[in-house]
Amino acid sequence: MEANKMWLSLPKDFRKQLIANVYCTNCSDIVTITDFIIVDHPVGVMLDGKCENCGNKVARVVEMDE
């Protein structure tokens, strides 16, 4: 629940940019993450989901200053 609070504390426009800027190893490109969950990570939060293009598992770590 804490990870979700941290995620929602980011400006909406910035969250959209992060969602659309995830690297997919299968596509070898920057993609949009879909069907993601937000989980705690030692440096902030992590988006854990799927590549919009191929469905491969992708993740994005977002560092948070506390």
C-alpha positions in Angstrom: 0.0 0.0 0.0 2.9 2.3 0.7 4.2 1.9 -2.8 0.9 3.0 -4.3 0.9 6.1 -2.1 4.4 7.0 -3.3 3.4 6.4 -6.9 0.3 8.6 -6.6 2.4 11.3 -5.0 4.1 11.8 -8.4 2.5 14.3 -10.8 0.1 12.6 -13.2 1.9 13.8 -16.4 5.2 12.4 -15.0 3.5 9.0 -14.2 2.3 8.9 -17.8 5.8 9.5 -19.1 7.2 6.7 -16.9 4.5 4.3 -18.1 5.4 5.0 -21.7 9.1 4.7 -21.2 9.9 1.0 -20.3 12.6 -1.1 -22.0 11.4 -4.5 -23.4 14.2 -7.0 -24.0 12.1 -9.0 -26.4 11.3 -5.9 -28.6 14.7 -4.3 -28.0 12.9 -1.0 -27.7 11.2 1.5 -25.4 7.5 0.5 -24.9 4.5 1.2 -22.8 3.9 -1.0 -19.8 0.4 -2.5 -19.4 -1.3 -4.6 -16.8 1.2 -3.4 -14.2 1.2 -3.6 -10.4 3.1 -1.2 -8.2 5.4 -2.8 -5.6 7.9 -1.6 -3.0 11.5 -1.4 -4.1 14.6 -0.5 -2.0 15.1 2.7 -3.9 11.4 3.6 -4.4 8.7 1.7 -6.4 8.7 -0.7 -9.2 6.1 -1.1 -12.0 5.8 -4.8 -12.8 3.8 -5.6 -15.9 3.7 -6.5 -19.6 5.0 -5.0 -22.8 2.2 -3.4 -24.8 3.6 -4.7 -28.1 4.5 -8.4 -27.4 3.2 -9.2 -23.9 6.7 -9.9 -22.6 7.3 -9.3 -18.8 8.8 -5.8 -18.2 9.5 -3.8 -15.2 10.4 -0.2 -14.4 12.1 1.0 -11.2 11.2 4.6 -10.1 13.7 6.1 -7.6 11.9 8.1 -4.9 13.5 10.7 -2.6 12.1 10.4 0.9 
